[in-house]
Amino acid sequence: MKAKNSVLFLLTGTFLLMAGPVVGQSTKTIKEKKIVTRTVYEYFVEEGMDEPVVESIERYNERGDLVEIKELNRKGGVKLWEKYAYNEEGKLVEEIFMDAKGRVERTEKSIYSDGLRVEKQYFNNKDKLYKRKVYEYEFRK
């Protein structure tokens, strides 16, 4: 079970790094077109399935930032469910990872100072801090 969670965490991290390209539209386009939700339907043509299956549902805020993603399997069960919160500068400050029933599994919070992330805090499903990362920066003179 621990290995499964590690793989899921790694895949989630990879997804977040690729979130821009995966979304397919830039934040600017999403904002300009006032897109609130994007649903991706999948058709399994070779398997004779004529009815679409919802692959994912993405929700956006007024600024075009991704605020929720839900990925589904072929049977409609939730594979991945995450929510995101941003500060007034548009920086990601909270990531909530949920199970298929919408129960919080863990939360990650980022703290910024002067526009730079200085700390990331990890909380379990009981909102108890279990890990921290501190970021230090060195600047050119």
Z-matrix of the N, CA and C atoms (Angstrom, degrees):
N
C 1 1.446
C 2 1.525 1 110.66
N 3 1.333 2 116.87 1 -39.06
C 4 1.453 3 120.55 2 179.97
C 5 1.531 4 110.47 3 -64.01
N 6 1.321 5 117.40 4 -39.57
C 7 1.467 6 121.56 5 178.34
C 8 1.526 7 110.03 6 -64.14
N 9 1.329 8 117.01 7 -39.51
C 10 1.466 9 121.10 8 179.11
C 11 1.530 10 109.91 9 -62.56
N 12 1.335 11 116.89 10 -43.97
C 13 1.467 12 120.50 11 178.67
C 14 1.520 13 110.86 12 -64.14
N 15 1.341 14 117.55 13 -38.19
C 16 1.463 15 120.79 14 179.11
C 17 1.521 16 110.69 15 -64.24
N 18 1.322 17 116.41 16 -42.57
C 19 1.463 18 120.81 17 178.76
C 20 1.522 19 109.73 18 -64.71
N 21 1.335 20 116.83 19 -43.44
C 22 1.459 21 120.82 20 179.32
C 23 1.527 22 110.24 21 -62.03
N 24 1.335 23 117.01 22 -42.27
C 25 1.466 24 121.44 23 178.58
C 26 1.519 25 110.22 24 -62.60
N 27 1.327 26 117.37 25 -43.44
C 28 1.457 27 121.74 26 179.17
C 29 1.525 28 111.22 27 -63.46
N 30 1.319 29 116.67 28 -43.98
C 31 1.463 30 120.65 29 179.22
C 32 1.527 31 111.10 30 -65.02
N 33 1.332 32 116.46 31 -39.20
C 34 1.461 33 120.38 32 178.04
C 35 1.517 34 110.50 33 -63.40
N 36 1.332 35 116.54 34 -44.42
C 37 1.464 36 120.71 35 178.03
C 38 1.513 37 111.36 36 -59.77
N 39 1.322 38 115.36 37 -43.63
C 40 1.459 39 120.45 38 178.52
C 41 1.524 40 109.87 39 -61.91
N 42 1.328 41 116.33 40 -43.05
C 43 1.459 42 119.77 41 178.67
C 44 1.519 43 110.93 42 -59.08
N 45 1.319 44 116.72 43 -45.12
C 46 1.461 45 119.78 44 -178.29
C 47 1.522 46 111.36 45 -62.27
N 48 1.319 47 116.47 46 -36.66
C 49 1.460 48 119.31 47 177.71
C 50 1.520 49 111.19 48 -65.91
N 51 1.329 50 115.24 49 -30.80
C 52 1.455 51 120.16 50 -177.11
C 53 1.520 52 112.26 51 -101.02
N 54 1.329 53 118.65 52 5.34
C 55 1.467 54 121.95 53 -172.29
C 56 1.521 55 112.82 54 -53.18
N 57 1.303 56 117.54 55 -40.78
C 58 1.460 57 120.03 56 178.11
C 59 1.511 58 111.78 57 -57.54
N 60 1.358 59 118.27 58 -58.23
C 61 1.451 60 120.09 59 -179.75
C 62 1.523 61 113.51 60 -63.49
N 63 1.340 62 117.92 61 -34.15
C 64 1.454 63 120.56 62 -178.36
C 65 1.523 64 110.36 63 -67.51
N 66 1.322 65 116.64 64 -39.83
C 67 1.448 66 120.51 65 -178.87
C 68 1.523 67 110.07 66 -58.77
N 69 1.324 68 117.55 67 -35.87
C 70 1.454 69 120.75 68 174.63
C 71 1.517 70 113.28 69 90.37
N 72 1.291 71 118.40 70 -25.59
C 73 1.450 72 122.43 71 176.49
C 74 1.525 73 107.43 72 -119.79
N 75 1.307 74 114.85 73 146.96
C 76 1.457 75 118.68 74 177.25
C 77 1.517 76 109.15 75 -75.18
N 78 1.317 77 115.28 76 159.07
C 79 1.464 78 120.43 77 176.47
C 80 1.516 79 109.62 78 -57.85
N 81 1.324 80 116.34 79 -36.67
C 82 1.469 81 121.52 80 179.99
C 83 1.531 82 110.07 81 -61.32
N 84 1.334 83 117.28 82 -46.87
C 85 1.467 84 121.69 83 -179.98
C 86 1.525 85 110.61 84 -63.99
N 87 1.329 86 116.28 85 -43.43
C 88 1.465 87 120.51 86 179.91
C 89 1.523 88 109.93 87 -60.85
N 90 1.327 89 116.34 88 -42.46
C 91 1.471 90 121.00 89 179.40
C 92 1.524 91 111.02 90 -67.66
N 93 1.336 92 117.35 91 -47.63
C 94 1.466 93 121.48 92 -178.55
C 95 1.523 94 111.95 93 -60.08
N 96 1.320 95 116.73 94 -40.60
C 97 1.462 96 120.96 95 -177.31
C 98 1.527 97 112.35 96 -87.65
N 99 1.350 98 115.49 97 -1.84
C 100 1.470 99 122.51 98 178.63
C 101 1.526 100 112.14 99 58.18
N 102 1.326 101 115.77 100 41.91
C 103 1.465 102 121.16 101 178.60
C 104 1.529 103 108.89 102 -74.89
N 105 1.315 104 115.50 103 130.39
C 106 1.454 105 121.84 104 179.41
C 107 1.528 106 110.27 105 -103.66
N 108 1.318 107 115.88 106 -41.37
C 109 1.463 108 122.04 107 -177.15
C 110 1.516 109 109.50 108 -139.92
N 111 1.320 110 115.19 109 142.98
C 112 1.463 111 120.69 110 172.30
C 113 1.518 112 106.99 111 -127.01
N 114 1.337 113 116.17 112 125.21
C 115 1.456 114 122.24 113 177.51
C 116 1.521 115 108.08 114 -113.02
N 117 1.315 116 115.98 115 131.33
C 118 1.460 117 121.49 116 178.88
C 119 1.526 118 107.79 117 -106.27
N 120 1.341 119 115.63 118 124.12
C 121 1.459 120 121.89 119 178.33
C 122 1.515 121 108.93 120 -104.57
N 123 1.317 122 115.31 121 142.28
C 124 1.463 123 121.07 122 -179.47
C 125 1.527 124 108.41 123 -120.11
N 126 1.331 125 115.45 124 135.77
C 127 1.464 126 121.77 125 178.07
C 128 1.522 127 107.95 126 -115.32
N 129 1.314 128 117.50 127 124.44
C 130 1.457 129 122.26 128 178.76
C 131 1.534 130 107.67 129 -96.54
N 132 1.322 131 114.84 130 76.99
C 133 1.460 132 123.31 131 -172.97
C 134 1.522 133 111.95 132 -61.58
N 135 1.315 134 116.68 133 -48.83
C 136 1.464 135 120.80 134 -177.01
C 137 1.522 136 112.04 135 -62.00
N 138 1.323 137 115.95 136 -27.46
C 139 1.460 138 120.21 137 -179.30
C 140 1.526 139 112.20 138 -89.26
N 141 1.333 140 116.61 139 4.18
C 142 1.457 141 121.05 140 176.71
C 143 1.515 142 114.32 141 78.86
N 144 1.318 143 117.43 142 16.00
C 145 1.468 144 120.37 143 179.71
C 146 1.531 145 108.64 144 -89.91
N 147 1.336 146 115.87 145 109.91
C 148 1.456 147 120.69 146 -179.18
C 149 1.524 148 112.46 147 -86.90
N 150 1.319 149 116.33 148 -20.91
C 151 1.463 150 120.49 149 -179.47
C 152 1.524 151 109.74 150 -87.83
N 153 1.311 152 117.22 151 137.73
C 154 1.468 153 119.57 152 179.68
C 155 1.528 154 111.93 153 -71.67
N 156 1.310 155 114.57 154 152.01
C 157 1.454 156 122.35 155 174.97
C 158 1.519 157 106.32 156 -117.07
N 159 1.325 158 117.07 157 131.89
C 160 1.463 159 120.13 158 178.51
C 161 1.521 160 108.19 159 -70.76
N 162 1.333 161 115.59 160 121.30
C 163 1.457 162 121.18 161 179.39
C 164 1.525 163 110.85 162 -89.59
N 165 1.341 164 116.46 163 -43.46
C 166 1.456 165 119.63 164 -179.68
C 167 1.523 166 111.01 165 -157.21
N 168 1.331 167 113.59 166 155.41
C 169 1.459 168 121.67 167 175.99
C 170 1.526 169 106.20 168 -129.76
N 171 1.323 170 115.59 169 126.28
C 172 1.463 171 121.24 170 179.91
C 173 1.521 172 108.21 171 -120.73
N 174 1.325 173 116.27 172 136.95
C 175 1.467 174 121.37 173 178.02
C 176 1.528 175 108.67 174 -118.91
N 177 1.340 176 115.30 175 145.16
C 178 1.461 177 121.76 176 -176.11
C 179 1.521 178 110.87 177 -126.72
N 180 1.330 179 116.65 178 153.61
C 181 1.460 180 121.35 179 174.01
C 182 1.523 181 109.83 180 -89.92
N 183 1.333 182 116.94 181 -176.66
C 184 1.467 183 121.92 182 -177.22
C 185 1.525 184 112.59 183 -62.46
N 186 1.343 185 116.83 184 -27.50
C 187 1.470 186 120.64 185 -179.28
C 188 1.524 187 112.12 186 -84.64
N 189 1.329 188 117.08 187 -4.33
C 190 1.457 189 120.17 188 -179.51
C 191 1.510 190 113.57 189 90.01
N 192 1.346 191 117.30 190 9.49
C 193 1.458 192 121.14 191 178.21
C 194 1.526 193 110.04 192 -80.59
N 195 1.322 194 116.20 193 140.52
C 196 1.460 195 121.57 194 175.30
C 197 1.519 196 108.69 195 -67.87
N 198 1.334 197 118.23 196 121.47
C 199 1.460 198 121.21 197 -179.53
C 200 1.526 199 113.17 198 -111.15
N 201 1.330 200 116.56 199 -14.91
C 202 1.458 201 119.39 200 177.69
C 203 1.512 202 109.30 201 -159.30
N 204 1.310 203 115.05 202 140.88
C 205 1.465 204 120.43 203 172.43
C 206 1.516 205 107.80 204 -136.62
N 207 1.322 206 113.59 205 138.13
C 208 1.457 207 120.53 206 177.28
C 209 1.524 208 106.42 207 -134.24
N 210 1.329 209 116.21 208 118.79
C 211 1.458 210 121.06 209 176.17
C 212 1.515 211 108.62 210 -105.24
N 213 1.341 212 114.68 211 137.99
C 214 1.461 213 120.68 212 -175.80
C 215 1.516 214 111.14 213 -118.59
N 216 1.320 215 115.79 214 154.72
C 217 1.462 216 120.22 215 174.30
C 218 1.535 217 108.54 216 -88.98
N 219 1.309 218 116.60 217 -179.08
C 220 1.472 219 120.99 218 -176.44
C 221 1.520 220 113.18 219 -61.07
N 222 1.320 221 116.12 220 -27.49
C 223 1.468 222 120.08 221 -178.23
C 224 1.525 223 112.34 222 -90.45
N 225 1.331 224 116.61 223 2.24
C 226 1.454 225 119.98 224 178.84
C 227 1.519 226 114.29 225 91.01
N 228 1.329 227 116.63 226 1.94
C 229 1.467 228 120.46 227 177.92
C 230 1.521 229 110.89 228 -77.90
N 231 1.305 230 116.15 229 148.69
C 232 1.459 231 121.32 230 -178.11
C 233 1.524 232 110.37 231 -76.77
N 234 1.350 233 115.99 232 124.48
C 235 1.474 234 122.60 233 174.84
C 236 1.518 235 110.60 234 -94.67
N 237 1.323 236 115.94 235 -37.48
C 238 1.457 237 122.32 236 -174.49
C 239 1.520 238 108.00 237 -147.06
N 240 1.347 239 116.25 238 134.50
C 241 1.460 240 119.92 239 178.30
C 242 1.515 241 107.69 240 -145.35
N 243 1.321 242 115.45 241 117.28
C 244 1.459 243 120.58 242 -177.50
C 245 1.521 244 109.54 243 -138.33
N 246 1.340 245 115.05 244 147.99
C 247 1.464 246 121.66 245 175.24
C 248 1.516 247 108.09 246 -127.09
N 249 1.338 248 115.38 247 149.64
C 250 1.459 249 121.25 248 -176.19
C 251 1.522 250 109.61 249 -132.39
N 252 1.351 251 115.51 250 144.09
C 253 1.462 252 121.44 251 176.09
C 254 1.522 253 107.97 252 -127.16
N 255 1.331 254 115.24 253 146.70
C 256 1.459 255 121.98 254 -176.05
C 257 1.519 256 110.00 255 -125.29
N 258 1.329 257 116.67 256 153.15
C 259 1.463 258 120.33 257 175.10
C 260 1.526 259 109.41 258 -85.30
N 261 1.335 260 116.57 259 -179.31
C 262 1.469 261 121.07 260 -177.19
C 263 1.521 262 112.76 261 -64.14
N 264 1.346 263 117.36 262 -19.20
C 265 1.468 264 121.22 263 177.71
C 266 1.526 265 111.80 264 -88.34
N 267 1.330 266 116.99 265 -2.00
C 268 1.455 267 120.91 266 179.90
C 269 1.518 268 114.09 267 85.65
N 270 1.324 269 117.30 268 12.48
C 271 1.461 270 120.63 269 179.05
C 272 1.522 271 109.83 270 -88.80
N 273 1.320 272 116.07 271 140.17
C 274 1.460 273 122.27 272 179.54
C 275 1.522 274 109.60 273 -66.57
N 276 1.333 275 117.41 274 119.08
C 277 1.462 276 120.89 275 -178.04
C 278 1.522 277 113.48 276 -113.04
N 279 1.323 278 117.60 277 -18.54
C 280 1.460 279 119.09 278 -179.07
C 281 1.521 280 110.66 279 -149.82
N 282 1.330 281 114.60 280 135.80
C 283 1.459 282 122.17 281 175.63
C 284 1.520 283 106.90 282 -125.71
N 285 1.319 284 116.04 283 125.53
C 286 1.460 285 121.01 284 -179.47
C 287 1.518 286 107.91 285 -115.24
N 288 1.322 287 116.05 286 125.17
C 289 1.457 288 122.72 287 -179.27
C 290 1.522 289 107.85 288 -108.55
N 291 1.346 290 115.90 289 124.14
C 292 1.459 291 120.57 290 -173.70
C 293 1.523 292 111.88 291 -120.83
N 294 1.337 293 114.88 292 159.77
C 295 1.459 294 119.89 293 175.61
C 296 1.526 295 108.57 294 -86.43
N 297 1.314 296 116.35 295 -177.85
C 298 1.465 297 122.01 296 -175.44
C 299 1.524 298 113.35 297 -61.21
N 300 1.340 299 117.31 298 -22.99
C 301 1.463 300 120.76 299 -179.40
C 302 1.532 301 112.34 300 -95.61
N 303 1.334 302 116.93 301 3.34
C 304 1.454 303 120.34 302 178.37
C 305 1.518 304 113.91 303 86.83
N 306 1.326 305 117.32 304 11.15
C 307 1.462 306 120.73 305 177.24
C 308 1.524 307 108.90 306 -84.24
N 309 1.317 308 116.18 307 137.36
C 310 1.463 309 121.31 308 -178.24
C 311 1.528 310 109.62 309 -68.30
N 312 1.342 311 115.18 310 125.88
C 313 1.464 312 121.35 311 175.41
C 314 1.524 313 110.40 312 -93.26
N 315 1.336 314 115.21 313 -40.69
C 316 1.463 315 120.96 314 177.86
C 317 1.520 316 109.29 315 -163.81
N 318 1.325 317 114.68 316 160.84
C 319 1.457 318 121.96 317 179.68
C 320 1.519 319 108.43 318 -134.25
N 321 1.319 320 115.83 319 141.67
C 322 1.460 321 121.28 320 176.66
C 323 1.527 322 107.41 321 -123.86
N 324 1.345 323 115.93 322 128.28
C 325 1.463 324 120.89 323 -178.46
C 326 1.522 325 109.32 324 -120.62
N 327 1.323 326 115.12 325 134.98
C 328 1.465 327 121.12 326 178.02
C 329 1.524 328 109.17 327 -108.29
N 330 1.337 329 114.94 328 137.54
C 331 1.460 330 121.83 329 178.58
C 332 1.524 331 107.56 330 -113.87
N 333 1.331 332 115.77 331 132.78
C 334 1.461 333 121.63 332 -176.63
C 335 1.528 334 110.25 333 -116.64
N 336 1.316 335 114.52 334 149.92
C 337 1.456 336 121.27 335 172.88
C 338 1.521 337 107.19 336 -141.18
N 339 1.302 338 116.50 337 126.94
C 340 1.453 339 122.10 338 179.77
C 341 1.538 340 111.79 339 55.57
N 342 1.330 341 116.17 340 37.33
C 343 1.459 342 121.50 341 177.60
C 344 1.515 343 115.75 342 81.97
N 345 1.322 344 117.74 343 -0.50
C 346 1.472 345 122.06 344 -178.79
C 347 1.521 346 110.86 345 -114.88
N 348 1.321 347 116.05 346 140.07
C 349 1.460 348 119.03 347 175.61
C 350 1.522 349 107.85 348 -70.17
N 351 1.326 350 116.59 349 125.37
C 352 1.460 351 121.20 350 -179.13
C 353 1.527 352 112.07 351 -111.44
N 354 1.329 353 116.14 352 -17.04
C 355 1.461 354 118.74 353 179.58
C 356 1.515 355 110.32 354 -157.41
N 357 1.327 356 115.21 355 147.44
C 358 1.459 357 121.58 356 172.18
C 359 1.519 358 106.55 357 -128.76
N 360 1.328 359 115.72 358 129.51
C 361 1.459 360 122.09 359 -177.91
C 362 1.522 361 109.74 360 -114.51
N 363 1.318 362 115.85 361 140.20
C 364 1.460 363 122.65 362 -177.25
C 365 1.525 364 108.98 363 -117.13
N 366 1.325 365 116.36 364 126.14
C 367 1.458 366 122.17 365 -178.09
C 368 1.532 367 109.88 366 -120.47
N 369 1.326 368 116.53 367 144.16
C 370 1.459 369 120.36 368 178.23
C 371 1.526 370 109.79 369 -83.68
N 372 1.331 371 115.96 370 -172.44
C 373 1.466 372 120.53 371 -176.79
C 374 1.525 373 113.28 372 -70.12
N 375 1.317 374 117.63 373 -8.95
C 376 1.461 375 121.66 374 175.68
C 377 1.526 376 110.73 375 -103.05
N 378 1.322 377 116.42 376 14.38
C 379 1.458 378 124.56 377 179.88
C 380 1.526 379 112.44 378 61.68
N 381 1.337 380 115.48 379 31.23
C 382 1.461 381 120.83 380 177.79
C 383 1.528 382 108.65 381 -101.14
N 384 1.330 383 115.55 382 128.33
C 385 1.461 384 121.70 383 179.21
C 386 1.530 385 109.15 384 -63.77
N 387 1.349 386 116.90 385 126.77
C 388 1.461 387 119.32 386 177.97
C 389 1.520 388 113.12 387 -121.75
N 390 1.351 389 117.22 388 -11.10
C 391 1.458 390 119.56 389 179.76
C 392 1.517 391 109.21 390 -160.69
N 393 1.332 392 115.47 391 149.61
C 394 1.467 393 122.15 392 175.81
C 395 1.520 394 108.64 393 -135.99
N 396 1.316 395 114.92 394 148.50
C 397 1.463 396 121.46 395 170.39
C 398 1.517 397 106.13 396 -125.00
N 399 1.337 398 116.19 397 134.96
C 400 1.457 399 121.18 398 178.13
C 401 1.521 400 107.20 399 -115.74
N 402 1.325 401 115.68 400 134.54
C 403 1.460 402 121.78 401 -177.74
C 404 1.530 403 109.06 402 -108.70
N 405 1.312 404 115.82 403 129.25
C 406 1.461 405 121.58 404 175.29
C 407 1.519 406 108.16 405 -116.96
N 408 1.317 407 115.83 406 144.66
C 409 1.465 408 121.12 407 -177.81
C 410 1.514 409 110.22 408 -121.36
N 411 1.292 410 114.84 409 143.59
C 412 1.458 411 121.92 410 173.90
C 413 1.509 412 106.96 411 -117.49
N 414 1.322 413 116.45 412 131.93
C 415 1.457 414 120.91 413 -174.54
C 416 1.512 415 111.74 414 -111.64
N 417 1.333 416 115.72 415 151.55
C 418 1.468 417 120.94 416 175.55
C 419 1.525 418 109.16 417 -69.71
N 420 1.319 419 114.99 418 148.17
C 421 1.475 420 119.29 419 178.23
C 422 1.490 421 110.85 420 -99.71
